[in-house]
Amino acid sequence: MENYFELNFTKAQVDAISNLGLAHVGDGVFELMVRSYLCTAGDHTVKNFHKDAINLVKAPAQAKFAERILPILTEEEAAYYRRGKNSHTHAAPKSATPKEYAMATGLETLFGALYLYGRKERLNELFRKGMEIHGI
């Protein structure tokens, strides 16, 4: 039985997953990290938790987050980001430009790949760097 909290996929296994499949996993990883961050970041009401989480996981915020971490990505990480960014998605939310949505998909693809590799320390490092832009 797999331990879905402690995955350790090989490069071949991660690369076999579609860009949007990685983004799907990464979306969940990113949202869980945001929710955890908000729970540990101070006194919030339930209403504020939800509002703040939504504001941090929507595409424009994720695009800003991606801009913040791009300079510190390794070549391999940047390749996963580009894979997601260049994916052909069929819909974008009204609240985001196509560029923001592409960047958000790139970020989610990267986070999905790192999660599947089991690289929790690197996920935390990138998350901390990206969250520096949000003074919550």
N, CA, C and O of each residue as an XYZ file, in Angstrom:
544
protein
N       0.837     -1.183      0.000
C       0.000      0.000      0.000
C       0.884      1.248      0.000
O       1.854      1.335      0.753
N       0.542      2.189     -0.834
C       1.277      3.457     -0.926
C       1.010      4.325      0.294
O      -0.098      4.333      0.829
N       2.016      5.044      0.723
C       1.837      6.092      1.723
C       1.760      7.395      0.938
O       2.788      7.905      0.491
N       0.587      7.929      0.767
C       0.388      9.081     -0.103
C       0.874     10.392      0.503
O       0.835     11.430     -0.158
N       1.333     10.356      1.756
C       1.953     11.533      2.354
C       3.469     11.488      2.214
O       4.140     12.502      2.411
N       4.005     10.344      1.882
C       5.455     10.170      1.785
C       5.809      9.513      0.447
O       6.410      8.438      0.422
N       5.448     10.142     -0.639
C       5.743      9.578     -1.951
C       7.203      9.817     -2.307
O       7.826     10.768     -1.835
N       7.731      8.946     -3.140
C       9.121      9.048     -3.550
C       9.238      8.486     -4.969
O       9.898      7.471     -5.190
N       8.589      9.157     -5.926
C       8.582      8.695     -7.301
C       9.954      8.896     -7.943
O      10.732      9.757     -7.534
N      10.223      8.090     -8.942
C      11.433      8.274     -9.748
C      11.159      9.348    -10.804
O      10.013      9.742    -11.019
N      12.211      9.811    -11.450
C      12.053     10.802    -12.513
C      11.180     10.233    -13.626
O      10.321     10.937    -14.157
N      11.384      8.986    -13.980
C      10.581      8.365    -15.043
C       9.103      8.337    -14.669
O       8.243      8.583    -15.514
N       8.807      8.039    -13.408
C       7.411      8.013    -12.971
C       6.781      9.408    -13.019
O       5.641      9.563    -13.456
N       7.519     10.406    -12.573
C       6.995     11.781    -12.592
C       6.826     12.241    -14.036
O       5.807     12.836    -14.386
N       7.817     11.969    -14.864
C       7.755     12.414    -16.256
C       6.649     11.728    -17.055
O       6.222     12.240    -18.090
N       6.190     10.587    -16.588
C       5.108      9.876    -17.270
C       3.742     10.502    -17.013
O       2.772     10.186    -17.702
N       3.666     11.383    -16.029
C       2.404     12.041    -15.699
C       2.257     13.282    -16.575
O       3.228     14.006    -16.795
N       1.071     13.525    -17.065
C       0.834     14.687    -17.924
C       1.083     15.983    -17.171
O       1.051     16.013    -15.940
N       1.329     17.045    -17.908
C       1.531     18.362    -17.308
C       0.352     18.739    -16.425
O       0.529     19.183    -15.291
N      -0.842     18.562    -16.950
C      -2.023     18.948    -16.186
C      -2.287     17.996    -15.025
O      -2.900     18.392    -14.033
N      -1.836     16.751    -15.131
C      -1.913     15.829    -13.998
C      -1.013     16.300    -12.861
O      -1.413     16.279    -11.697
N       0.208     16.727    -13.202
C       1.113     17.280    -12.191
C       0.530     18.549    -11.584
O       0.618     18.760    -10.374
N      -0.068     19.398    -12.426
C      -0.674     20.634    -11.933
C      -1.839     20.325    -10.997
O      -2.046     21.029    -10.008
N      -2.594     19.284    -11.304
C      -3.721     18.884    -10.463
C      -3.225     18.516     -9.056
O      -3.800     18.946     -8.057
N      -2.162     17.721     -8.992
C      -1.577     17.349     -7.702
C      -1.008     18.591     -7.017
O      -1.228     18.812     -5.826
N      -0.275     19.395     -7.785
C       0.356     20.586     -7.226
C      -0.631     21.605     -6.699
O      -0.334     22.309     -5.733
N      -1.793     21.698     -7.311
C      -2.839     22.597     -6.838
C      -3.232     22.223     -5.414
O      -3.360     23.086     -4.546
N      -3.421     20.938     -5.186
C      -3.774     20.467     -3.852
C      -2.651     20.673     -2.851
O      -2.901     21.061     -1.710
N      -1.419     20.419     -3.265
C      -0.262     20.610     -2.395
C      -0.150     22.078     -2.000
O       0.026     22.400     -0.825
N      -0.252     22.973     -2.996
C      -0.123     24.402     -2.733
C      -1.226     24.879     -1.794
O      -0.966     25.635     -0.858
N      -2.456     24.438     -2.045
C      -3.556     24.868     -1.179
C      -3.377     24.362      0.244
O      -3.646     25.095      1.196
N      -2.931     23.130      0.404
C      -2.699     22.604      1.747
C      -1.602     23.405      2.457
O      -1.714     23.683      3.651
N      -0.554     23.770      1.737
C       0.517     24.568      2.330
C       0.004     25.951      2.730
O       0.357     26.460      3.794
N      -0.825     26.559      1.884
C      -1.405     27.867      2.208
C      -2.282     27.757      3.446
O      -2.182     28.589      4.347
N      -3.129     26.754      3.505
C      -4.011     26.595      4.668
C      -3.194     26.372      5.940
O      -3.516     26.928      6.990
N      -2.156     25.575      5.852
C      -1.290     25.341      7.005
C      -0.597     26.633      7.425
O      -0.506     26.942      8.613
N      -0.116     27.374      6.448
C       0.534     28.660      6.711
C      -0.413     29.605      7.443
O      -0.031     30.230      8.432
N      -1.640     29.707      6.960
C      -2.602     30.614      7.582
C      -2.937     30.196      9.010
O      -3.119     31.042      9.885
N      -3.018     28.894      9.237
C      -3.320     28.413     10.596
C      -2.196     28.740     11.570
O      -2.442     28.916     12.763
N      -0.981     28.822     11.080
C       0.159     29.090     11.963
C       0.588     30.546     11.948
O       1.496     30.925     12.688
N      -0.046     31.375     11.118
C       0.403     32.758     10.932
C      -0.272     33.764     11.845
O      -0.046     34.965     11.697
N      -1.070     33.327     12.758
C      -1.685     34.291     13.672
C      -3.156     34.036     13.880
O      -3.686     32.979     13.539
N      -3.793     35.027     14.444
C      -5.199     34.934     14.836
C      -6.102     35.248     13.646
O      -6.172     36.391     13.194
N      -6.785     34.235     13.150
C      -7.736     34.389     12.052
C      -9.073     33.801     12.466
O      -9.129     32.828     13.218
N     -10.129     34.387     11.980
C     -11.439     33.772     12.149
C     -11.625     32.780     11.011
O     -10.874     32.800     10.036
N     -12.615     31.920     11.132
C     -12.897     30.960     10.066
C     -13.170     31.691      8.761
O     -12.693     31.282      7.702
N     -13.931     32.764      8.837
C     -14.247     33.547      7.640
C     -12.962     34.089      7.005
O     -12.804     34.046      5.785
N     -12.059     34.593      7.824
C     -10.807     35.126      7.298
C      -9.900     34.038      6.750
O      -9.200     34.259      5.762
N      -9.901     32.854      7.380
C      -9.121     31.743      6.842
C      -9.517     31.487      5.402
O      -8.664     31.414      4.518
N     -10.794     31.355      5.173
C     -11.283     31.038      3.833
C     -10.957     32.161      2.854
O     -10.440     31.909      1.765
N     -11.255     33.388      3.236
C     -11.010     34.533      2.357
C      -9.519     34.664      2.032
O      -9.147     34.856      0.874
N      -8.680     34.560      3.048
C      -7.239     34.676      2.829
C      -6.712     33.520      1.982
O      -5.860     33.722      1.116
N      -7.213     32.314      2.229
C      -6.777     31.161      1.434
C      -7.148     31.352     -0.032
O      -6.321     31.127     -0.916
N      -8.368     31.759     -0.292
C      -8.809     31.987     -1.671
C      -7.930     33.035     -2.343
O      -7.526     32.871     -3.494
N      -7.637     34.109     -1.622
C      -6.805     35.170     -2.199
C      -5.393     34.708     -2.525
O      -4.774     35.225     -3.455
N      -4.876     33.742     -1.776
C      -3.513     33.268     -1.998
C      -3.413     32.159     -3.033
O      -2.355     31.968     -3.632
N      -4.501     31.424     -3.254
C      -4.418     30.313     -4.209
C      -4.970     30.664     -5.585
O      -4.868     29.853     -6.506
N      -5.547     31.844     -5.749
C      -6.046     32.180     -7.085
C      -4.874     32.538     -8.000
O      -3.790     32.898     -7.540
N      -5.114     32.433     -9.272
C      -4.050     32.538    -10.277
C      -3.214     33.818    -10.192
O      -1.990     33.718    -10.283
N      -3.791     35.013    -10.023
C      -2.929     36.201     -9.949
C      -1.925     36.144     -8.793
O      -0.775     36.555     -8.947
N      -2.359     35.638     -7.644
C      -1.452     35.517     -6.500
C      -0.393     34.455     -6.762
O       0.771     34.635     -6.405
N      -0.790     33.353     -7.381
C       0.179     32.306     -7.706
C       1.188     32.795     -8.737
O       2.353     32.398     -8.690
N       0.771     33.636     -9.654
C       1.696     34.195    -10.645
C       2.751     35.059     -9.958
O       3.933     34.978    -10.292
N       2.332     35.877     -9.011
C       3.291     36.696     -8.248
C       4.234     35.808     -7.443
O       5.430     36.082     -7.346
N       3.693     34.764     -6.881
C       4.480     33.793     -6.126
C       5.536     33.181     -7.043
O       6.706     33.081     -6.674
N       5.114     32.773     -8.244
C       6.040     32.166     -9.202
C       7.164     33.134     -9.569
O       8.328     32.739     -9.636
N       6.818     34.395     -9.803
C       7.847     35.391    -10.129
C       8.892     35.478     -9.029
O      10.079     35.662     -9.302
N       8.455     35.346     -7.803
C       9.353     35.462     -6.652
C      10.338     34.295     -6.585
O      11.494     34.486     -6.209
N       9.893     33.085     -6.947
C      10.768     31.918     -6.803
C      11.541     31.557     -8.062
O      12.511     30.803     -7.989
N      11.136     32.073     -9.205
C      11.813     31.705    -10.455
C      13.333     31.851    -10.401
O      14.036     30.966    -10.888
N      13.870     32.931     -9.829
C      15.327     33.074     -9.825
C      16.082     32.004     -9.033
O      17.280     31.819     -9.245
N      15.406     31.300     -8.126
C      16.120     30.318     -7.311
C      15.829     28.873     -7.717
O      16.254     27.942     -7.033
N      15.111     28.679     -8.820
C      14.821     27.321     -9.273
C      16.054     26.685     -9.910
O      16.845     27.356    -10.572
N      16.200     25.391     -9.699
C      17.236     24.635    -10.403
C      16.802     24.468    -11.860
O      15.665     24.784    -12.209
N      17.687     23.983    -12.692
C      17.326     23.739    -14.099
C      16.180     22.742    -14.205
O      15.250     22.935    -14.987
N      16.252     21.680    -13.417
C      15.199     20.663    -13.443
C      13.861     21.247    -12.997
O      12.829     20.976    -13.612
N      13.875     22.048    -11.931
C      12.643     22.674    -11.436
C      12.079     23.643    -12.467
O      10.871     23.679    -12.700
N      12.955     24.426    -13.078
C      12.509     25.377    -14.099
C      11.886     24.648    -15.279
O      10.953     25.158    -15.899
N      12.390     23.467    -15.595
C      11.820     22.683    -16.699
C      10.394     22.244    -16.366
O       9.523     22.271    -17.236
N      10.149     21.840    -15.124
C       8.779     21.473    -14.726
C       7.874     22.700    -14.746
O       6.725     22.622    -15.183
N       8.385     23.816    -14.279
C       7.596     25.051    -14.320
C       7.204     25.376    -15.767
O       6.043     25.679    -16.045
N       8.171     25.313    -16.679
C       7.885     25.619    -18.094
C       6.903     24.619    -18.688
O       6.031     24.996    -19.471
N       7.037     23.342    -18.320
C       6.091     22.327    -18.801
C       4.661     22.731    -18.490
O       3.782     22.674    -19.350
N       4.443     23.135    -17.259
C       3.091     23.528    -16.858
C       2.670     24.837    -17.479
O       1.534     24.980    -17.930
N       3.581     25.797    -17.504
C       3.270     27.122    -18.050
C       2.884     27.033    -19.527
O       2.018     27.770    -19.997
N       3.525     26.139    -20.236
C       3.283     26.013    -21.670
C       2.187     25.012    -22.012
O       1.936     24.745    -23.187
N       1.531     24.457    -20.995
C       0.420     23.520    -21.242
C      -0.727     24.255    -21.909
O      -0.944     25.445    -21.683
N      -1.436     23.539    -22.714
C      -2.600     24.134    -23.377
C      -3.839     23.869    -22.532
O      -4.466     22.814    -22.626
N      -4.171     24.844    -21.714
C      -5.368     24.728    -20.896
C      -6.536     25.330    -21.671
O      -6.358     26.264    -22.453
N      -7.705     24.798    -21.451
C      -8.864     25.210    -22.234
C      -9.709     26.284    -21.573
O     -10.601     26.850    -22.206
N      -9.442     26.565    -20.330
C     -10.259     27.564    -19.640
C      -9.388     28.336    -18.661
O      -8.466     27.785    -18.060
N      -9.687     29.596    -18.515
C      -9.006     30.424    -17.526
C     -10.076     31.167    -16.745
O     -11.099     31.558    -17.307
N      -9.847     31.364    -15.457
C     -10.853     32.080    -14.666
C     -10.946     33.541    -15.100
O      -9.988     34.101    -15.633
N     -12.092     34.142    -14.871
C     -12.301     35.542    -15.241
C     -11.391     36.476    -14.456
O     -11.096     37.584    -14.903
N     -10.945     36.030    -13.285
C     -10.135     36.879    -12.421
C      -8.658     36.906    -12.799
O      -7.867     37.582    -12.141
N      -8.277     36.183    -13.846
C      -6.863     36.095    -14.217
C      -6.670     36.325    -15.705
O      -7.527     35.990    -16.523
N      -5.529     36.901    -16.034
C      -5.152     37.025    -17.441
C      -4.633     35.664    -17.909
O      -4.280     34.825    -17.080
N      -4.581     35.434    -19.211
C      -4.004     34.174    -19.694
C      -2.563     33.973    -19.214
O      -2.163     32.849    -18.910
N      -1.783     35.058    -19.144
C      -0.399     34.948    -18.672
C      -0.370     34.518    -17.204
O       0.400     33.631    -16.835
N      -1.198     35.136    -16.372
C      -1.241     34.757    -14.954
C      -1.664     33.307    -14.790
O      -1.101     32.578    -13.973
N      -2.653     32.889    -15.563
C      -3.133     31.518    -15.462
C      -2.054     30.528    -15.889
O      -1.901     29.468    -15.283
N      -1.312     30.875    -16.928
C      -0.219     30.011    -17.382
C       0.864     29.912    -16.313
O       1.383     28.829    -16.044
N       1.201     31.043    -15.709
C       2.219     31.030    -14.653
C       1.750     30.228    -13.444
O       2.540     29.500    -12.842
N       0.481     30.352    -13.084
C      -0.073     29.591    -11.962
C      -0.029     28.093    -12.266
O       0.287     27.289    -11.389
N      -0.343     27.723    -13.491
C      -0.285     26.312    -13.881
C       1.150     25.809    -13.823
O       1.393     24.670    -13.424
N       2.090     26.638    -14.212
C       3.504     26.272    -14.108
C       3.908     26.030    -12.663
O       4.597     25.056    -12.359
N       3.481     26.917    -11.774
C       3.785     26.768    -10.352
C       3.187     25.476     -9.807
O       3.857     24.732     -9.092
N       1.942     25.214    -10.140
C       1.284     24.005     -9.656
C       1.963     22.752    -10.201
O       2.089     21.758     -9.486
N       2.396     22.786    -11.446
C       3.098     21.645    -12.041
C       4.400     21.383    -11.290
O       4.722     20.236    -10.981
N       5.142     22.440    -11.000
C       6.382     22.315    -10.239
C       6.110     21.734     -8.862
O       6.800     20.805     -8.441
N       5.116     22.261     -8.151
C       4.815     21.767     -6.810
C       4.336     20.313     -6.860
O       4.645     19.531     -5.960
N       3.591     19.948     -7.896
C       3.165     18.557     -8.047
C       4.348     17.626     -8.229
O       4.407     16.562     -7.612
N       5.295     18.024     -9.078
C       6.474     17.193     -9.319
C       7.309     17.049     -8.046
O       7.729     15.945     -7.699
N       7.547     18.152     -7.357
C       8.356     18.088     -6.135
C       7.689     17.224     -5.069
O       8.363     16.477     -4.359
N       6.376     17.324     -4.958
C       5.646     16.498     -4.000
C       5.790     15.017     -4.346
O       6.061     14.198     -3.467
N       5.613     14.674     -5.603
C       5.706     13.278     -6.012
C       7.122     12.728     -5.839
O       7.302     11.545     -5.551
N       8.116     13.582     -6.015
C       9.503     13.183     -5.763
C       9.788     12.995     -4.277
O      10.780     12.365     -3.911
N       8.927     13.536     -3.419
C       9.153     13.467     -1.987
C      10.084     14.550     -1.474
O      10.682     14.400     -0.409
N      10.212     15.624     -2.211
C      11.138     16.705     -1.853
C      10.439     17.763     -0.987
O      10.240     18.903     -1.405
N      10.081     17.352      0.212
C       9.352     18.244      1.127
C      10.191     19.440      1.571
O       9.674     20.552      1.687
N      11.470     19.220      1.818
C      12.314     20.334      2.253
C      12.378     21.419      1.176
O      12.309     22.611      1.475
N      12.510     20.992     -0.068
C      12.578     21.976     -1.155
C      11.229     22.673     -1.331
O      11.189     23.878     -1.578
N      10.131     21.939     -1.208
C       8.808     22.564     -1.261
C       8.686     23.639     -0.190
O       8.209     24.741     -0.462
N       9.111     23.325      1.012
C       9.042     24.295      2.108
C       9.929     25.505      1.845
O       9.540     26.638      2.127
N      11.116     25.266      1.309
C      12.031     26.366      0.995
C      11.410     27.306     -0.040
O      11.421     28.525      0.136
N      10.874     26.742     -1.108
C      10.245     27.556     -2.151
C       9.005     28.255     -1.624
O       8.754     29.414     -1.952
N       8.233     27.557     -0.812
C       7.019     28.154     -0.262
C       7.357     29.352      0.621
O       6.739     30.410      0.505
N       8.343     29.181      1.506
C       8.747     30.301      2.368
C       9.204     31.489      1.538
O       8.841     32.627      1.834
N       9.991     31.238      0.510
C      10.473     32.324     -0.350
C       9.302     33.010     -1.050
O       9.244     34.239     -1.096
N       8.386     32.241     -1.585
C       7.237     32.805     -2.274
C       6.316     33.590     -1.363
O       5.731     34.590     -1.781
N       6.181     33.150     -0.128
C       5.278     33.814      0.810
C       5.854     35.110      1.357
O       5.139     35.863      2.018
N       7.107     35.387      1.103
C       7.693     36.650      1.549
C       6.970     37.854      0.960
O       7.037     38.950      1.517
N       6.283     37.664     -0.157
C       5.582     38.780     -0.807
C       4.252     39.104     -0.141
O       3.659     40.146     -0.419
N       3.776     38.221      0.735
C       2.452     38.393      1.344
C       2.600     38.726      2.808
O       2.685     37.745      3.547
N       2.643     39.802      3.317
C       2.873     40.063      4.741
C       1.728     39.652      5.649
O       1.180     40.489      6.365
N       1.362     38.395      5.633
C       0.258     37.917      6.495
C       0.817     37.497      7.828
O       0.067     37.064      8.703
